[in-house]
């Protein structure tokens, strides 16, 4: 495979990138001076070397010493409140509303989007351990209003309710207003803000 088609194939594997957009990326890069290409290559290499996952919420961050991200280490965050989300961009979307001040847990996917052999990619064991050890008073399930998100929400609720007889945290969901089939990272801030405030 020639270099152009090989790179188009790589770009096509990116989320929401189709054949036409992938082609535009490649031909754009061909027009760039060599120093820009070198900077891109260096940035990608640095991304892999310097970024690690927060041991609490699994958000990617850069640090040479800390094992937890800026959100999890912030003493002003409400540590009785946990928001369960699918991916990193959902965290950014919720943070942009400035209406949520609790902690997060990134699942890393949904039940139906994972191949059967790759269900281990979902951080179910890590989530169960965190719920058991940190004892939150409220857990917000903020997954997308898609069939996959709804199925995963049901699974998360079952995990939260597993310790029979123990004190259960309050389980809430984002309020209506999020369109069915909509994904959090694409929802406008006003709608998302209302959904956080009106969760139930």
C-alpha positions as CSV (number, residue, x, y, z in Angstrom):
1,X,0.0,0.0,0.0
2,X,1.4,3.4,-1.0
3,X,2.1,6.0,1.8
4,X,-1.0,8.2,0.9
5,X,-3.5,5.3,1.1
6,X,-1.8,3.9,4.2
7,X,-2.2,7.2,6.0
8,X,-5.8,7.6,4.8
9,X,-6.5,4.2,6.3
10,X,-5.0,5.3,9.6
11,X,-7.0,8.5,9.7
12,X,-10.2,6.6,8.9
13,X,-9.8,4.6,12.1
14,X,-10.2,7.8,14.1
15,X,-13.7,8.4,15.6
16,X,-16.1,10.2,13.2
17,X,-13.5,10.4,10.4
18,X,-14.7,9.0,7.0
19,X,-12.9,8.5,3.7
20,X,-13.3,12.0,2.4
21,X,-12.1,13.7,5.6
22,X,-9.2,11.3,6.0
23,X,-8.1,12.2,2.5
24,X,-8.3,15.9,3.3
25,X,-6.0,15.4,6.3
26,X,-3.4,13.6,4.2
27,X,-3.4,16.1,1.3
28,X,-3.2,18.9,3.9
29,X,-0.2,17.3,5.5
30,X,1.5,17.0,2.0
31,X,1.4,20.8,1.7
32,X,2.9,21.5,5.1
33,X,6.6,22.5,5.5
34,X,8.9,19.8,6.9
35,X,9.2,21.6,10.3
36,X,5.4,21.3,10.8
37,X,5.5,17.6,10.1
38,X,8.4,17.2,12.5
39,X,6.5,19.0,15.2
40,X,3.5,16.8,14.7
41,X,5.6,13.6,14.9
42,X,7.3,14.9,18.0
43,X,4.0,15.8,19.7
44,X,2.6,12.4,19.0
45,X,5.7,10.7,20.5
46,X,5.5,13.0,23.6
47,X,1.8,12.2,24.0
48,X,2.6,8.5,24.4
49,X,5.6,9.1,26.6
50,X,4.4,11.8,29.0
51,X,0.6,11.1,29.4
52,X,-0.7,8.7,32.1
53,X,-4.1,7.7,33.3
54,X,-5.4,9.0,36.6
55,X,-5.6,6.0,39.0
56,X,-9.0,7.3,40.4
57,X,-11.0,8.4,37.4
58,X,-8.8,7.3,34.4
59,X,-8.6,10.7,32.8
60,X,-5.3,11.2,30.8
61,X,-3.0,13.8,32.3
62,X,0.6,14.9,32.4
63,X,2.6,14.7,35.6
64,X,6.0,13.3,36.6
65,X,5.1,12.7,40.2
66,X,1.3,12.6,40.9
67,X,-0.8,9.5,40.2
68,X,-4.1,11.4,40.2
69,X,-5.3,14.2,37.9
70,X,-6.1,17.8,38.8
71,X,-9.8,17.1,39.2
72,X,-9.3,14.2,41.6
73,X,-6.7,16.0,43.6
74,X,-8.6,19.3,43.9
75,X,-9.6,19.6,47.6
76,X,-12.6,21.8,46.7
77,X,-14.4,19.0,44.8
78,X,-17.4,17.3,46.5
79,X,-16.0,13.9,47.3
80,X,-19.5,12.5,48.2
81,X,-20.5,12.9,44.6
82,X,-19.4,10.6,41.7
83,X,-20.4,11.0,38.0
84,X,-20.0,7.9,35.8
85,X,-19.3,8.7,32.1
86,X,-18.3,6.8,29.0
87,X,-15.3,8.7,27.7
88,X,-12.8,11.5,28.3
89,X,-14.6,14.0,26.1
90,X,-17.7,13.6,28.3
91,X,-15.7,14.9,31.3
92,X,-14.7,17.9,29.3
93,X,-18.2,18.6,28.3
94,X,-19.5,18.4,31.9
95,X,-16.6,20.5,33.2
96,X,-17.4,23.3,30.6
97,X,-20.8,23.8,32.2
98,X,-19.2,24.7,35.5
99,X,-22.3,23.2,37.3
100,X,-20.8,20.0,38.5
101,X,-18.3,19.9,41.3
102,X,-18.0,16.3,42.2
103,X,-15.6,13.5,41.0
104,X,-15.7,11.3,37.9
105,X,-15.2,7.8,36.8
106,X,-14.6,7.1,33.1
107,X,-15.8,3.6,32.1
108,X,-13.9,3.5,28.8
109,X,-16.9,2.4,26.6
110,X,-20.3,0.9,26.8
111,X,-21.5,-2.7,26.9
112,X,-22.8,-2.9,23.3
113,X,-19.9,-1.0,21.7
114,X,-17.4,-3.6,23.1
115,X,-16.8,-6.8,21.2
116,X,-17.5,-9.8,23.3
117,X,-13.8,-10.6,23.6
118,X,-13.0,-7.0,24.6
119,X,-15.5,-6.5,27.4
120,X,-12.5,-6.5,29.7
121,X,-11.8,-3.0,28.3
122,X,-14.7,-1.7,30.4
123,X,-13.5,-0.7,33.8
124,X,-16.2,-2.7,35.6
125,X,-13.9,-4.2,38.3
126,X,-12.3,-0.8,39.0
127,X,-15.7,0.9,39.3
128,X,-17.0,-1.8,41.7
129,X,-13.9,-1.4,43.8
130,X,-14.2,2.4,43.9
131,X,-17.9,2.3,44.9
132,X,-17.2,-0.2,47.6
133,X,-14.2,1.7,49.1
134,X,-15.2,5.4,48.8
135,X,-18.8,5.3,49.9
136,X,-20.4,8.1,47.9
137,X,-23.7,9.6,48.9
138,X,-24.8,10.2,45.3
139,X,-23.7,8.6,42.0
140,X,-24.8,10.3,38.8
141,X,-25.0,8.0,35.8
142,X,-24.3,10.4,32.9
143,X,-24.1,8.0,30.0
144,X,-25.4,8.8,26.5
145,X,-29.1,8.4,25.7
146,X,-28.3,5.7,23.1
147,X,-29.4,2.0,23.3
148,X,-25.8,1.2,24.3
149,X,-25.7,3.9,27.0
150,X,-29.1,2.8,28.4
151,X,-28.0,-0.8,28.6
152,X,-24.7,0.2,30.3
153,X,-26.6,2.4,32.8
154,X,-28.7,-0.6,33.9
155,X,-25.6,-2.6,34.5
156,X,-24.0,0.2,36.5
157,X,-27.1,0.5,38.6
158,X,-26.9,-3.2,39.4
159,X,-23.3,-2.9,40.5
160,X,-24.1,0.0,42.8
161,X,-26.9,-2.0,44.4
162,X,-24.8,-5.1,44.8
163,X,-23.9,-4.9,48.5
164,X,-27.3,-6.1,49.9
165,X,-28.3,-4.5,53.2
166,X,-25.6,-1.9,53.2
167,X,-26.2,1.9,52.9
168,X,-26.9,2.6,49.3
169,X,-25.9,5.8,47.6
170,X,-28.6,7.8,45.8
171,X,-28.6,7.0,42.1
172,X,-29.5,9.8,39.7
173,X,-29.5,10.3,36.0
174,X,-29.2,13.5,33.8
175,X,-32.6,15.2,33.4
176,X,-34.6,15.0,30.2
177,X,-33.6,17.4,27.5
178,X,-30.7,15.2,26.3
179,X,-32.1,13.9,22.9
180,X,-32.5,10.2,22.5
181,X,-29.5,9.0,20.6
182,X,-27.5,12.2,21.6
183,X,-23.9,12.1,22.8
184,X,-22.8,14.3,25.7
185,X,-19.8,15.7,23.9
186,X,-22.0,17.2,21.2
187,X,-24.7,18.6,23.4
188,X,-24.8,22.4,23.8
189,X,-23.7,23.7,27.2
190,X,-27.1,25.2,28.2
191,X,-28.9,21.9,27.6
192,X,-26.2,19.9,29.4
193,X,-26.2,22.4,32.3
194,X,-30.0,22.0,32.7
195,X,-29.6,18.2,32.6
196,X,-27.0,18.3,35.4
197,X,-29.0,20.7,37.6
198,X,-32.3,18.8,37.1
199,X,-30.8,15.3,37.5
200,X,-33.1,12.9,39.3
